């Protein structure tokens, strides 16, 4: 029987917005942890919450597997896990309690567990892995199991870097890290150095995933099947709203050779139509993308893919290499069309970079998508208009809109924490509530969200109806027919926005 049952608490079904979109990806971070534990000689099983109906299926898996260890290992490559959605936190609490009721040792790893360890220990967790979890998990398992009776040379709990655990009283090692929780002491050992040699990790445990189910859902909804891969860990940039509880400020990369080997294996075994590279930044190292593109062609391992990039890194050389490697979509963290707001965020780039990146990518035939963020402190009506102008002029192929979300451990959070009310997390990804006193009331941003989407969809429809004739007369006619609807919605939303803006002090106008 398996020693460990791995699971995660992000249930797609509990996120109505993304359930409707139905673009599920397996929990990549969990698969890496499972693969590493297996390489250490432990038998593992997987509970995949992504497609599960409820926590009851976790209970069923516990009863079937009967593991000694229940490991809830959040997918650190899923940006939603960083946002600590309340519905998923509640699911994690329930999963912990279910595992403890069955006598399991409960081990956790994830952004929210790291930031709010006391909450999870309060619900029964035994250990929390801080930062990267694979090596810490391996040492912890070896210590708890005695590694086949060998106790000599195994670290004690207080010697395992990157580990938090409950104790009845503090130890000498806790002087700088411990936390008293009224009922127990939380010991936090020193952080483990980040893993630099990512090639040393085994490939994710894809064999544990119900690939046919994922393929069926993707092809039924979208006509193609997409899988997720990752080439890096971390981000070296200093955007002051972006939390880095797992990898800190470091950036480490797999070699192009290692990534191509995995892509070739995936292509031969699972035949995906598409790949989503879940890196914060794809191919940051100079020459990495160019080398990757060359190796992909040599190995006949190309799979169409999308990735994330910083606008200021998209040179003409990078754009050419991306298209040569098989890239068809690049998502850019544009955030704002106002230089004032980008500077306040400490993005380290310019609005001109965004325009240039869109132009260069479009020139080589790569689709461009923008992440946009409204509501950052100091944002005015004029700043909002500059963002709308950027979207209008660049006309990306897709957009993702959010409002500023204060994450623990960030400069942004420290700046607004005194303004936070009792609600400090979204319930799900469609919540979009202003969690602090933003420049405008919450309703303003809900209206703005609709207004941006209406104009974007109207302009995209006009572009499609007048553009590529290969799309077919029916699709072009449908696009054109949607224009009056989006135009009317945009006009109504614009009027409501202006009315709302006029109710505010002139400093915001």
Secondary structure, 3 states (H helix, E strand, C coil): CCCEEEECCCCHHHCHHHHHHCCCCCCHHHHHHHHHHHHCCCCEEECCHHHCCCCHHHHHHHHHHCCCEEEEECCCCCHHHHCCCHHHHHHHHHHHHHHHHCCCEEEEECHHHHHCHHHHHHCCCCEEECCCCHHHHHHHHHHHHHHHHCCCCCCCHHHCCCEEEEECCCCHHHCCCCEECCCCEEEECCCCCCCCCHHHCCCCCHHHCCHHHHHHHHHHHHCCCEEEECCEEECCCCCCCCCCCCCCCCEEECCHHHHHHHHHHHHHHHCCCEEEECCCCCCCCCCHHHHHHHHHHHHCCCCCEEEEECHHHCCHHHHHHHHHHCEEEEEEEEECCCHHHHHHHCCCCCHHHHHHHHHHHHHCCCEEEEEEEECCCCCCHHHHHHHHHHHHHHCCCEEEEEECCCCCCCHHHHHHHHHCCCCCCCCCCCCCCCCCCCCCCHHHHHHHHHHHHHHHHHHHHHHHHCCCHHHCHHHHHHHHHCHHHHHHHHHHHHHHHHHHHHCCCHHHC
